[in-house]
Amino acid sequence: MALDTLKSALPDYAKDLKLNLGSVIGNSELPQQQLWGTVLACAIASRSPQVLTELEPEAKANLSPEAYTAAKSAAAIMAMNNVYYRTRHLLSDPEYGNLRAGLRMNVIGNPGVDKTDFELWSLAVSAINGCGMCLDSHEQVLRKAGVDRETVQEAFKIAAVLQAVGATLDAEGVLAANG
């Protein structure tokens, strides 16, 4: 199983990450589509080749073709949106908020899966990419759709753990290569 491979690849000093990886994915109460779409989108957003390589096959096996594509679409569109909206928010000139974005974001309106699932995946990717505006926007949509805080938290816990696992494994790879 991919989780076991990732856990065994983590160094002893990252024992908490091993335990958290097992709990946030292995013991998640999210429905399979929400869980594995979140995992796939976050694995992509983590930018860690090892995390993506290990988790993508299991995500693909647990998702419909439409959900698999939508999870990848969430990672792709949020990679753009998180930079754009985070920058707009961080600039001290509020006039940028009045300018039209002029960027295509059609997939958000028609993701090919349940909109709530896509919003959850987008929120998780936004957590990794650190865009407060996007986090607030997606969280509000989810809450208005009746999604409870615990479900939202599950998504950003997955994001946090996968980001940490990716950073740790990538750092260990560099350190081993520089040995």
Stockholm file with secondary structure:
# STOCKHOLM 1.0

chainA/1-179         MALDTLKSALPDYAKDLKLNLGSVIGNSELPQQQLWGTVLACAIASRSPQVLTELEPEAKANLSPEAYTAAKSAAAIMAMNNVYYRTRHLLSDPEYGNLRAGLRMNVIGNPGVDKTDFELWSLAVSAINGCGMCLDSHEQVLRKAGVDRETVQEAFKIAAVLQAVGATLDAEGVLAANG
#=GR chainA/1-179 SS CHHHHHHHHSCGGGHHHHHHHIIIIITCCSCHHHHHHHHHHHHHHTTCHHHHHHHHHHHHHHSCHHHHHHHHHHHHHHHHHHHHHHHHHHSSCGGGGGSCCCCCCHHHHCCSSCHHHHHHHHHHHHHHHTCHHHHHHHHHHHHHTTCCHHHHHHHHHHHHHHHHHHHHHHHHHHHHHHC
#=GC SS_cons         CHHHHHHHHSCGGGHHHHHHHIIIIITCCSCHHHHHHHHHHHHHHTTCHHHHHHHHHHHHHHSCHHHHHHHHHHHHHHHHHHHHHHHHHHSSCGGGGGSCCCCCCHHHHCCSSCHHHHHHHHHHHHHHHTCHHHHHHHHHHHHHTTCCHHHHHHHHHHHHHHHHHHHHHHHHHHHHHHC
//
